[in-house]
Amino acid sequence: MLGMRRDGGRWLGFVALALVLAGCGMSSASTAPELSPSPTVMPSPTLTATPAPTATPAATLTPFPTLTPVPTVSLGFLVGEVVTPTATVAPPATDATTQAPLGLPSHATLPGRVIPEPFGVNIHFTQPDPGEANLLAAAGFRFIRMDLFWHTIEREIPGRYDFSAYDTLVEVMAARNIRIVFILDYGNDLYGGGNAHHFDEGRAAFARFAAAAARHYRGKGIVWEIWNEPNLEHFWHGPPDPAYYNRVASEVIAAIRRVDPTALIIGPATAGFPWDYLQTLADLGLFNKLDAVSVHPYRFNEPESAWEDYARLRGILDRASPDRKIPIIAGEWGYSTVEGGPTEQEQAQYVARQALAHLAYDVDLSIWYDWRNDGEDPYNMEFNFGLVRRDLSPKAAYAAVKVLVETLRGYAFQRRIPLDGPTDFGLLFRNGERAALALWTNATPRTVSLPVPCNEVTVIEMSGKRSAVPVSEGQLTLRLDRAPRYVLLCDSETTLRLAVWRPLDSIHVLQSDGVGRVLVEVDNPFPSALQGELEVRANGKVVGQTWVQVRSGTSEKFSIPVELPGAQGQVVAASVEFITPDLLPLQSAAIWLHIPRDK
């Protein structure tokens, strides 16, 4: 919905989305053609409204297992003698967070899940106001997303391109180590106006424009996104047509690849999750030509509700590309502090929780909408999405992003630890020899106790307030509420051992018969070999297990064979347990097993 704000376009788009969310639907002109239903996902205990064009059956959600970890600091799972492991070592390069897009060098990849590398924000300028670029960089964002308007670059003479306004933006952001997602979008009066791409001449000219842009900015780390919300008539300038979008996008991809084979190209940047539209693009093979798939998960529900949609999208992508894990990008999503909507404090909670939840939902780039309020009217929804006000004064949401980044800078996401239920979140991070937690709930605030092998921890509130909190008899008592709290654990070998392993993904797509695998990476920075058993649990039973042993100073990926029969069409909440001889606490990870229906 980014881009056409001056004529109220984004407001119209959001109203259209609101109608879908409210169950009113959109006009037939803006609804994708109906196809046979794809594998479906069941709503969680908190129902998630999504902008799908048609209602489809949903799979059954099973709750996360409730664990009772044993608090202990015994170190017996380190062994002095190395024996031959019996585990199945996983094949290399299956993790979307570290794997380069097929055929591309590493410098052209998306970032890993190390804070703040995968965090970005949408902007609406090429010339920042005084101090604006520094303010944006100080929040910790590493990406911006901005339209590259065709009609402003190829203006007077066909084939003559003027990128000077955008050159300034590229230079300003590069000086602050911020990468850019440029949206290749919209029409051009030289070729028929807004409908240019609907005709052969205009479509060919649009591909030449895209190639000229890629040539001009080659080596600048630009991510190229093809169009914005083509599933909405307002932005596509005609009835949405996934087959025709595939034709436009395929020609653009080919044109860019000819001038820059290393370019990173994404799409389709759909409004919401229009399942028939996305499935059509998958069936036509477009996703195998892209380096990542981008969506705009707008909703009125809280950020955590999007997990079902990401699980379903992951199922579509894995079936379309079984040999390459296609990354998912949330290219545009925010909450407006319009009068009667979320308060500024609630917006602050949402921006922090959205960024954190995306790490746990296998989203490789999370771009907030919007950077700056577009106006002063408190009753205009479009005017109030910003992290800062129109005069650049920070809102509470800006401070929440800055605290998150400053607290967890350099920490890599390891796994989500199951707490008492699906509405409680405990994310474990590692930075070298240090470990930290991010904790919150999107349900009723309450007090919890966690087994933590420390005498004292440091707790940082979303506001930035820091306090030292004692741990009594191995239990940390902490209040969980809707604002994330960050817990810096004590520096010790024991706490480091909690953070040396991770599932490579949180959402694992199995075959339709319930057979598949879960991939886990185990790192051993210790002087002795590390051993234990990895178990996958679902529906109250063990559905997969393997013994692992990792030599000192090495890191290995292990494949856990999984069998979960009788669950076709379901997304099952499960967990991975790392069972060591000493039963260290918090040695679990919340995951989902997606068993799609037969096509």
N, C-alpha and C positions, 0 to 999 in steps of 0.2 A: 504494500500500500504506500510505500515511499515514492515520492517523486512529484505527483501532480497536486501538491497541497495548495498552490496558489489559487486554483479554481475550485477548491473544496473537494478534490478528488479523493483524498484519503478519508475524509469524513464520510463521503458516499460509500466508499469501500467498507468502512467500519460499520456503517449502518446496515449494509447488505449482510455482513458477517453477523451482526447482532440479530438480524431476522432469522438467520440459520440457527444460531445458538438458541433462540427463543422458540424454535420449532415452526417458524412461519414460512421458511423457505425463501428462495430467490425465484425470480422470473425464469421461465424456460430458456430465455436467451442467455442467461449467465450460468446455466447449469450444464456440467459436462454430460455427454451422452452416457446412458446407462449400459453397463456391461455385466457379465456374470460376476457374482460376488467373489471377492478375494478372501483369504483367510482372515478371520475376524477375532476381535479381542473383547473380552467381557469387561463391563465396568467394574471398577474397584468399589469398596464400600462408599466412597465419595464419588458420585456419578460425575463423569466428565462429558460436558457438551462440546462437540467438535463440529466444524463446518463441513461435514460430509454431505454430498449432494443427495444421497439416498440412505435410508436406514437399512442396516444389514444385521444379520444375527450376530450375537456376541458370544464369546467363549466364556468359560467359567474361571473365575479367579479363586485361587486357593490362598489362604493366609500364610504369611511368613511363619516358619517354625519359631517357637519361643525357646530360647536357649538358657541354660543355667551354667555359665562358665565358672570354673573353680579358681579363685584368686590364689596364686602361688608365685613365688619368685625362684623356684628351683630350676636349675639349668641342665637337667639331665638329657634334654633332647639334642645336645651337642655331643658328638661321639668322637673319640680320638682316632678310630680306625675306619678307613673307607672300604666299604664292600660294594659289590656290583649292584646298582639299583635294579629293581624289577619293574619300575614304572615305564610307561610308554612315553617317550620323549616326543613332544609335538613337532610337526613340521614348521619350518621357519616362516616368518613374515606373514602372519595372519592377524596381527593386531593393527586395527585401523589407526590407533593413536601413534604408532611408530613407523608403520609401513608407508613407503613412498607410493603415491598413485602410480599405477602401472606405467612403466616406460619413462618415468620422470626422475631426474636427479633429486637428491635430498633437499637442496635449497628451494625447490619448487613445491614443497609439501605443506600440509597444514601442521599446526603446532601440536605437541603432545599435551596431555592434561596436567600441566605444571602451571600453577597460578603465577602470574595472570595471563599466560600466553594465549589461551583460547577465549579471551574476553574482548568484546568489541561493542561499538555503539554506532547508531545511525546518525548522520549529520545532514545538513541542508545548506552547505556553503562551500565555496572554493576559496574565498578570501576571509579568513577568520578575523573577528574583531580583536582589538588590542587585548592581549592577555588570554584570549580564548583558547588558543592551542596549548599554552602552558597549563591552563586549568584542566583541560581534557587529559593531557598527559599525566598530570599529577594524580588523577584518579586511578591510574594504572592500566588504562585500556591499551591493548596492543593492536587492535584493528579498528578502522572506521569503515562504514559502508555508505556509498554516495552514488547518485545517478551520474552517468556519463551521457549527457543528453546529445543524441545524434544531431538534432536540429541546431544546436549551438556551436557545433564543431565544423560541420559541412554546411555553410550558410549561403554563400553567394554563387560559387562556381562548382559544379559537380566535380568531385575528385580532389578538391582543395580542402585540406583539413587544418584547422587552427586549434591547437591544444593549449594555447598559452595560459588561459585561466586555470586550467587543471594542472599545468606544470607547477604553478605556485603552490597548489595544495599538496602535490606529490613531494615537493622540496620541503615544505613545512613539516609534513608528517615524517618523512625520512629522517629529518634532523632530530626527531623525538622517538625514533625507533618504532614507529607505528606503521603497519601495513594497511593497504587500502583494498577493499572490495569495490570495484567499479561495476555498476549495473549498466549494461549495454541496452538502451531502451528508447522506445517510442518512435514517433514518425519524423518526417522531414518534408517540408513544403516543396523541395526540389523534385520530389518523387511521388507526390500525391498526398502530402500531409500525414495525418495520423494513421491513415490506412495504407501507407506506403508498403509495408511488409506483406500486404495481402496480394500484391501483384508481382509478377516475375521481375520486372525492372527494379522495383523498390526493394524486393527481397535480396536481389543480387547486390544492390548498392549498400544495403545494411550489412551484408557479409563483408564487403570491401571496407566499410567504415570500421567494423570490428577488427579486421586484419591490420588496418592502418594504426589503430589504437594499440594493438598488441606489439606491432613493430616499434612504435614510438616509445613505448614504456618497457620494452624488453629488458630484463635484468633488474627491474625495480621491485620485484616481489608482489606485483599486482595479482589479485584474484579476479577473474572475469566471470561475471554472472549474466546469463542470457535472459533478459527481460525481467519484468517485475509483475508478479501475480497475473500471469496470462490466463488463469482460470476465471478471472472476473472480466466481464464485458467492458467495463469502464477503462481498464488498462490495456486490454487486447484490441480495443477499437473494433469490436465485432463479436459475434457469438463465440464463446470459447470452444476451441477445437484442438484436442491434444494431438491428433495426427498431423495437423498443420503446424502446430508448435514444434513437433518433432522435425518437420521438414526445415523450418526456419533455423532451429537450433543446430541440426546436423550440418547445414551449410555454413553456419557461423563457426562451428567447431573445426570443420575442415579448413576454413579460411585462416583461422588463427594458428592452427597447427603447422600450416605451410610456412608461416613467417616466424613462428616461435614454438618449436616442438616441446619446449619445457613449460609452456604456459599452463597455469592451473585454472580450469574452467568448471563452473558449477551452474546449477539450475535445478528445477524450473522456477524456484521462488514462488510457490503457490500460496495463495491465501488459505490458511487452514490445511486440512488434509482431505482434499477431494479424491476419495479412494478410486473411483472409476477413472478419473483423469490420470492419476498416478499409475494405476495398473496398466492403462493403455500405453503410457510412455515406457513402462517396463517391458511390455510385450513387444513393442516396436524396437527394443534394443537401445534406446537413448541412454539409459543409465550406465551402460557399459562404455559409452563414449565420454561421459562426464567423469571428472575427478572427485566429485562429491555431489550429493543431492541436498538442495536447500528448500526449506519450508518456512512458513510463517504461522506459528501455532497459536495465534490469538484466541483468547477465550475470556469469559468473565470469571471462571473458576480459578482457583489458586494454582500456582506454577506446578506443583507436584502432580496435578491431575493429568499432565500430558504424557505420563509414562505409557499409558495404554496405546496411544497413537504412535509413539516411537517404537514400541514393541511390534505393532502391526506393520509399520513402515520397514522396520528391520527385516521382517519376514518377507516382504515384497522384494527388497533389495537382495537378500541372500539367495532367494530362489532365482532371481534374474541374473545374478552374478555369483555362482557357487565357488569360483576360484579366486575372487578378489573381494575383500571387505570394503564396500563402498561407504565412505564417511557420510555422516548426517550433519547438516549445518542448520541451526535455528537462526535464520538471517534477519528476522524482524519480529519482535514481540515485546510489548510493554503494557503498562497500566497507566491510564490517565487519571490525574487527580482532579478531574472535572467535578464541579459542585454536585454532591449527591453520589459520587463514586468513591473509590478508595481515598482515604486520607493520605497526607504526605507521609505519615509514619507507616501506614500500611504499604504504600508504594516502596518505602525503604526496605521493609521486610521482604516484599516480593522480588525486588531486584537482586538482593543477596541470595535468597532461596532459589530463585530461578537459575542463577549462575552455578550454585552449588549442586542443585538437583540435576542440571544438565551433565555434570561430570559423572554422576551416578547412572545416567540414562544413556550413556554412550553417544553423547552429542559432542562433536569434535570442535565446533566453533559456535559460541553463544553471543549473539549480537542484539543488544537491547535497543528498543525504540522508546524514547528518543533522547538525543543529547540535550536539547534546549527547547524550552517552551516556545511555541510558534506565535504566541500573542498574549494579550493581557486578560482577555475575557474569561472569567472563572467558569462560565456556563458552556463554553465551547470545548467539546471533547478533544478535538485536534490540537488545541492550543496548550494542553496541559500534560502531555506525555513526558516532558523533559525531566532530566536529572538536575538541571539548573533552570532558573527562571529566565524570563526574557532579558533581564538586565544582567544575567550571568551570576546572580547570587545563588549559591548552592542550596538545593533542597535537601531534606533528610536523606533521600535516596543517594545523592552524590556522596554524602558522608559515609553511608553504609557500604558503598562500593570501595571507597578509599580505605576504610578500616579492614574490610575483608582482604584486600590486596596487601596492605602493609603488614597485616598479621600473618598471612600465609604465603607471602612472596617466596617463591622457590620451592614450595611444598608440592609434591606430586600426589595426585589422588591415587589411593591404593584400593580401597573397597568401602562398601556400605556395610556397616555392622548391624545385624538384626537387633532391634530392641523389643519393646513389648507388642508392637503391631505395625501395620503398614503406614500409619500416620505419624510414626516417630522416626526421626532420621538421625543417624550417627555415621558421619563420614570420616574415615581414617586417612591421614596424610603422612607423607614421609619427606624429609629434607635432609639428605645425608644420614647422619646418626641421630637425628631428632624426629619425634613423632608428635602429631597433633590431631585433635578431633574438632569437627564442626557438628553441633547438636541443636536440634529444634524439633518442634512438632507443629503440624497444621491442624491439630485437634485441640481439645481443652487443655490449657496449661496445667502441669502437674510436676511433682517432684519424683526423680528417679535416682536409683543407686547403681553405680557401675563399678565392677571390679577393676581397679587400677593399681599396678605395682609401683606406686610412688608414695612418699610421705606428704607431698604437697604439690599442687599444680597451679599454673597461672591461668586465670579465666579472663577473657576479654569479651565485653559486651558488644553488641552491634553498634553502640554509641561510641565505642573506643575506651570505655572505662575498664581499667585493669585491676585485678585483685588476686591475692594469694589465697588459695582455698586448701585447707588441710584435708588429707585423706585419712579416714578413721578405720583402722583394722582392715585395710585393703579395699575399702568401699568409698567411692566418691559420691557424695550426695549433691545433686544439682537440680535446679529448677529448669524444666523444659517449657518454653513457650514459643510463640510464633516468630520471635526475633532470634536469629541464630546466635549462639554463643560459641566461642572458640576456646578450646582447652589445650594449652601447651603442656605436654607431659614432661616429666623430669628426664634429664639426660642420663641414661643408663643402658647397659647391654640388654637388660630385660625388656624395657620399653621398645628398644630398637627391634627386638625379636618379634614384637607384635606386628611390625610394619614391613617385614621383609618379603611378603608374598601378596599376590593379587590375582583375581580372575582377569584374564585379558579383556573380557567384556562382561557387562552386567546382563545383557539380553542374549540368550543362546538359542538359535533356531535349530531344532532337531528335524529329522525326517518325519513324514506324515505318520509313520508307524511308531514314532516315539524313540527311535534309535538315533544316537548322535554322540557328541562329545562336548566336554567343557574344558577349556584351555586355561591353565593356571601357570603363572610365572613365579618362581621362587628364587630369591637372591640370597647369597650367603657371604656376608662381609666378615665372617668370624674366622678364627684360626683353625677351627675344627669342622668336620663335616656336619651337615644339618640333615636330620631325618625325621620322618613322620608319615602319617597316612592322610591322604586327601580323600574326603568323602563328599558326595553330593546327596543331599537329602531333599525329598519332596513328598508331600502327602503323608508325613509321619514315618517314612521309611527310607532306607538307603537305596538309591537308584544307580549309584556308581561309586567306585572307589579305586584307589591305586596307591601303592607305597612309593615314597620318593626319598631320595638321598642326594644331596647336592654337595659337591666338593667345596672346600674353602676357596673363597675369592672368585667364585663363578656364579653365573645366573643361568637357569635352565627353564624351559617351558615344558610343561607336562600335559598330556592329553588324558582326561578321565573318561573312559567309555561310560555312556549313560543309556539306560533303557527305561522308558516310561510308557508302557503300552496302555491303550484304552483312553488316551487323552487327546485324541485328534480334535483340532479346532480350539484348543485351550491354550491360555498363557498361564502357566503354573508358577506360583511363587515358590522358590526353593532356596537352599543355602549350600555353600561350600564350607566344610569344616577342615581345619588343619589340626589333626589330633597328634600331639606330641607326647612322649612318655611323661612329661611333667604337667600336662593339661594346663598350659598357660591360658590366661583369660583373654577374652575378645578375639579368639582365633576362629572367626567365622565371617562369612560374606553373604550378603543378601543378593540373590540373582533371580532371573526369570528364565523359565524354559518354555519356548514357544513351539508348539507342535501344530503346524499348519494343516489345513484340510488338503486332500488330494485335489489337484486342479481339474 
